[in-house]
Amino acid sequence: MRLALPICGAQLAQAGMSVVDVMMTGRLSATDLAAVSVGSSLWMPLMLFMTGTLMGLTPIVAQLLGGGRTAGIRPNVHQALWVALALGIIAAVLLWSAVMPLFRLMAVPEEVATRAAAYLAAVAFGMPGVALFQALRAFSDGMNHTRPSLWISLVGLGVNIPCNFVLIYGGEGLTGLFGDWLPNWLQGLPALGALGCGIATAISMWVMSLAMFAYTRRSRAYGDIDLWRPLSPPRWSLIAELLRVGAPIGVAIFFEVTLFTLIALFVASLGEITVAAHQIALNYTSILFMLPLSLGMALTVRVGNTLGQGRHDHARLVAWNGILVSLAVAGLNSLLLWLTAEPVIALYTHNSEVASLTLSLVVLAMVYQVSDSLQVNLAGALRGYKDTRIIMLITLLAYWLVGLGGGHWLGRYGLSGWFDPLGVHGYWIGLVAGLTTAAFLLGERLRRMSKAMAHASSEVPDD
């Protein structure tokens, strides 16, 4: 929990940037809000794929630290930085070159598409910066030092808010806030709307990257690891090891993100009341998910450290202890949902139909808290074993086949002879089934993996 809580704070701070972007552009115009929303649906999956891939560094560093092989940490981090730079540049090029054809394919209104493309072109400049930040964060987490990501994410949020205000609203917004005594050059600043939001996001990304660079350079928390000695050139064997561990994590996260994106698209045809209820319930439960997610990331570090020490029996104990803690966290989340659902929903909407439907979805969310917390922490423990490809396959099966496929069938067609189509509730029941399937399969995989390692088996079962 000492490792997990700062990670949770960092996740919330980074999520807060998206909330701020939506709130501030929404106050300018509906078109700018739509542009930022559409643009975010494209760059966020790219960023999460990069983040997941670079998370492969965390168990590598954790095992090297646990085994006392600290000399191997610096070159591995340098290879992660090369990978981060490459991924950031690729993501930037995609955002510069591929979005307008995609918008035309999606039939996005012309004005929204134009502003969204400008927003993404600005965000693209920040993609290498956020990738480098995530690589250094993965290194710091693997060193059992999770607090820097919290403080630096808060710095990013602190930079994002004033930059957003100045660039989105321009001189008119500053004059409205501070009065007309401001210098003429400030009052004359243009209101850039969605473009200004993108510029502010890119600035925040690079501020976080440079702050993490400065911290890892000056802090004594990393012991005798002189991380910023001359940068190691690309070493393909170490890059291949990082991608072997990290790329399946990135793909698994991408599967999860696209699952929720597709469900949102399917639900969109069920009417505005249903869409509003779905988004409110999903947004609320996503905030609560940050704690089990952070616990899973911390579990990766603890299991990796213990395995690096060669204490395979103890690593098994650490892993399953973490799973028990995740059950307690799930119980806490379910209790919070039960106690706070109605007042929190009232903050989102005053429409009684939307509130009633949202409350029924929150009841389903209480059911899946256990399986959701279990699956993310089982995956976290397995990542500590560097066992990531099976997670990717299980995620694809459970989320897409059971979760999306089953949910779509229940939502649109029902179960012939048993009940009629369930609408949005069918999709949420599909989520419950998909997460439960993932938890069961990941639990069996962890049982086999931890047992094999505890018995010093040189062969890990692949089935």
N, C-alpha and C positions, 0 to 999 in steps of 0.2 A: 504493500500500500504506500510505503514511503517513496518508492519509485513511481508508482502509478499516478498519484495525485498531481504532481507537477505536469506529467504528460497530459492528464485530463484538462488541467488549466490551459495548457498550450493549445490543445484541440479546440477548446471553447473560444479562446482568443482568436484563433484563425477562422473559426466559423463566424465569429462576430464581425469580421471584415466583410463577409458576404451579406450579413444582415444590414450593416451600415450602408453598403452600396445600394441595396434594394430600397431602404428607407429614404436615402437622400436623393436618389434619382427619381423615386416615386413622387417626391414633393415638387419636382420640377415639371415633369409632364408624363403622361401615360406612355407616350412614344419612347421616351428615353428609358423608362422603366422596362418596357417590353424589350428594348434593344439590349439592355444589360442582362435581363433574364435569359433571353435567347443566347446571347454571347456566353454567359456563364455555363450554360448547358453544354457548350463545346469545349471551353478551356479547362473546366474543372475535371472532367474525366481524364484529360491529358495529364494534368498535374497529379492526379491521384495515381495514374499508372506510373509516372516517374517516381512518386513517393514510395509506392509499393516496391518497385524494382530496387531502389536505393536502400529500402529497409533490409535487404539481404545482407547489408554490411553489419547490422546490429548483432546477429548471432555469430558472425565471423569474429568480430572484435571481442564479444563476450567470451567465446571459447578460448581465444588467444590470451585474454587477460586472466581467465580462470586457470589456465595452464602455465602461467608465468612466462609465456612466450611473447613478451611485449615488443621485442624487436620486430616482429612480423606485423605489428599493427600499423605503423606509419606507411609502409608501401601499399598495404591494402586500402587504407584511406585515400591515398593518392590515386589509386586506380579508380576508386569510387568517384573521385572528383573529375577524372577524365570522362567517365561514363555519364556523370551528371551534366557536364558541359555539352557532350554530344547530344544527350536527350533533350536538353534545354534548347539547343539550336534547332534540332529537328522539329520540336514542338512549335518554336517561333516561326519557322518556315511554313509549316502547315497552317498556322493561324493567319499568316500573311497571304498565302496563295490559294487555299482550298475552301475558304468559307463562302464566298459569293456563289460559286456553283452549287454548294450544298444548300444555301438559302433559296436559290431558285428551284431546286429540286423539292424543297419543303414548302414551297409557295408562301414564303414569308413576305408580308407586305413590303413594298419597295422602300418606303421611308424607314421602317424598322430595320430592314436588311442593311441599308446604307449606314445607319448609325451603329448597328451592331458590328459591322465590318470595321468601322473606325475604332470602336471600343476594343475589339480583338487585336487590331493592329498595334494599339498602344500596349495592351497587356502582353503581347508577344515579346516586347523588349524586356519584360521582367521574368520570362520563363527560365532563361539560363540562371538568373539570380536565385529564384526559388528552388531550382534543382540543386545548386551548390549548397544552399542552406539546408536542404533535406539530407544531403550527404553528410554534412558536418553534424547535423542533429543525430543521425543514425550512429555516427562515431561516438558522440558524447553519451547517448543512451547506452550503448554497448559498454561504456566505461563506468556504468552505474551512476552517471551524473546527468540527471534528467531536468534539473532546475533551469539550466541556461535556456532550454527551448521554451520554458514558460515565460521567463522575463523578456526574452527577445521577441517572442510572439506578442507580448503586451506592448513592447516598443513599436512593433509593426502596426498594431491596432491604433496606438497613440499617434503615429505618423499618418495613418490612413484617414483618420477623421478630419483633421484640419486641411489636408491636401484635397480631400474630396470636396470640402466646403468651398475652398477658393476656386478650384478648377471647374466644379460643376456649376456653381452659381455666379462666379465671376465678381466683378466690382459691384454689381447691383446687390448681390447677397451680402457682401461685406458692408456696404453702406446701410443696408437694412438692419444689420446686426450692431454696427459700431457708430453709425451716424455719418453725416456728410463732412466731418472734419478730416477725413482721410485724404492723403495726397491724391492728386488727380490721376497719377499713373495707376494707383490701386483701384480707384473708382472706375477707370477705363478698362479694367481687365475683362475679357470676353467670357461669357457663360458658355462653357464647352459641353455641358450635359454629359451624355454617355461617353464621349471621347475623353472628357476631363476625368471621369470615373476610372477609365482604363489607365490613364497616365498616373493617377494617384495609386492605383493598384500596383503598377510596375515600380513606382518609387518605393512603396512599402516593401516589395519583394527584395529589391536591392539593398535597402536599409537593413533588413533582417539578415541578408547574406553577409554584408560587410560587418555587422555587429557580431555575428557568429564567428567570422574570421578573426576579428580583433580579440574576442574572448578566448578562443582556442589558442591564440598566439601568446597571450599574456597570463592566462590563469595557471596556477600551480596545481589545480585539481586533477590534472592528468599525469601526475607523477613525472617520471623521467622520459616520457614520450615527447621528443622534440619534433612536433608534427610539421613545423614549417621550416625545417632544413631544406636544402634544394629539392625541388619537386622531382619525384621519381618519374622517368619516362614511362609510357604505356608498356605494361607487361601483360601479354595476352593470356598467360596461364592464370594470373590473378583476376583479370577481367572476366575470363570464362567462368571461374569459380563464383564470382559475384553474380554474374548473370544466371548461373545455374541455380543459385539459391534465391535471387531476387526477382528474376523475370516472372516465375510462376506466381509470386506474391502480387506483382503488378497486374498480371492477367486476371487473377482471382478478384482483386479489388475492382477491376474494370467490369468483370461479369456482374458484380454486385451493384455497381452504379448503374449500369445499363438495364438491369432488372427493374429498378425503381423508376428509371426513365420511361421504359416501355409500359409499365403498369400505369404511370401517369397519363401516357398517350391513350391507352385503352379506356381509362376512366373518363377522359375528357369528353367522350361521346355520350356519357350518361347524364349530362346536364350540369348547370353551374352550381346547383346546391350540392350535388355529389362531389364535384371537383373541389369545391371549397372545403367541405368536410374532410375529404381525403388529405388535402394539403395541410390542414390544421393538425389533424391527428398525426400525420407523418412528421411534421416539423417538431411537434411537442415530444414525441417519443424518440426522435433522433437526438434531441438534446440529452435525454436521460441515457441514451446508448453510449455517450462519451465515457462514462465511468467504466463499464465492462470492457469497452474497446481499449481504454488506457491500461486496465489491469492485464489484458491479454498482451499488450506490448511490453509491459513490465515483466510478465511471465517469460517472454522470450529471453530477456536479459538474464533472469535468475536461473533458468534451465541451462542456458548457454554457458554461464559462469561455472555452474556446478559440473557440467560435462567436461569443460576444459580442465577442471581439477582432477578428472579421472574418477569421480565419485558417481558412478552410474546408478547405484542403488539410491543414493541421496537425491540424484536428479529426478528419479521416478517419484520419490516422496514429495519433492518440491512441486513437480508438475501436478500431481493429484491434490496436493494441498491447495494449490492455486485454483483448481477446479471447484473445490469446496467453498473457497472464498467467493468465487464467481456466483455460486448458488445463493450465498448470503446477499451479494450485491443485487441479484435478480429479485430476491424477496423485498429488498429495500425499494427498488424501482417500482415493483408492483404496488407496494404500500403507498408510495408517493403518488402514483397514478390514481389510486382509489381515493386518496384524501384530497387531491388538488385538481382533479379533472374538471369539475364544474366551474370553479373560479378562474382557472387558467383558460378554459374555452371561452369564458365570458370576456377575457381580454382580447381575444381574436375576433369575435363576432357578437352582434346583438340579434342576429337572425335566429329565431327559435327553431326553424327547420334545420338549419345548418348545425346549430348547437346540439340538437337531439341526435342527428345522424352521427356527428363527431363523437358523441358520448358512447354510442353503440360500437364504434370502431375502436375507441380507447379500451373498452372491455375486452375486445379481441387482442389488443396490444398487451394487456395484462397477462393474457394466456401465453403469449409467445416470449415474454421476458425471460423465462427460464431457458428455453431452447436457444434464444438469441445470445444470452450471456454465455451459455455453455459452448456454443459453436465458436464464438470469437476467442474464447480462452483456450479451448482445445486446439484451435489453429495456432494461437500464440505459443503454446507449449511445444507443438510440433515444429514450429519455426526455430525454437531453441535447439532442436535436434537437427536443424538444417533440412528438414523433410518438408519440402514445399510443393513438389510436383503433384503429389497425391491430393494436397489441399485444393489445388487448382482444378483437378478432375472432379473431386467431390463437390466443389462449389458449382461447377458447370452442371452436373447432374441434379443436385438438390435445388439450386436456385432456378435454373431455366426449365428443366423438365418437370419437376414436381411443383415448384413455387409458381413460375409463370404459366407453364402449360396447364397444370391442375387448376390454378386460380382462374385462368381465362375460361376454361371449360365450365367451371362452377358458376362464374359470373355471367357468362353469355348463354349457356345451354342448360345449366342445372344438371340433375341426374335423372335420366329418363325413368319414369315410374316411381320415383321417390319424392323429388321436389322440383319446383320451377327454378329458372335462373335467379341467382342470388344477388346480381348486380355487384356493387362495390364490396359487399360483404364476402362474396365469393373470392375476389382477389385477395382479401385479407386472410381468409381461411387458407388460401393457397400459400401465402407467406408463412403462416403458422406451420403448415405441412412441410414446406421447403426447409425452414430453419430447423425443425425437429429432425428431418431426415439428415441434414448436414451434421447436427449434433451427434446423432447415433453413429453415423459412419466415421466421423472424426474421433469419437470416443473409442471405437473399436481399433482404429489405426493407432491412436496413442497407446492403448493397452498393449498392442503387439510390439510397437516400436520400443516402448519403455521396458517391456519385459525382455526383449531381445538384447537391448543395450545393457540392462542390469545383469544379464547372464553372460556378458562379454562376448556376445555373438558377433561374428564378423560379417554375417549375412543378414540384411534387413529384409523382411518380407515385402514383396511388391504388390500383393493382392489385398 
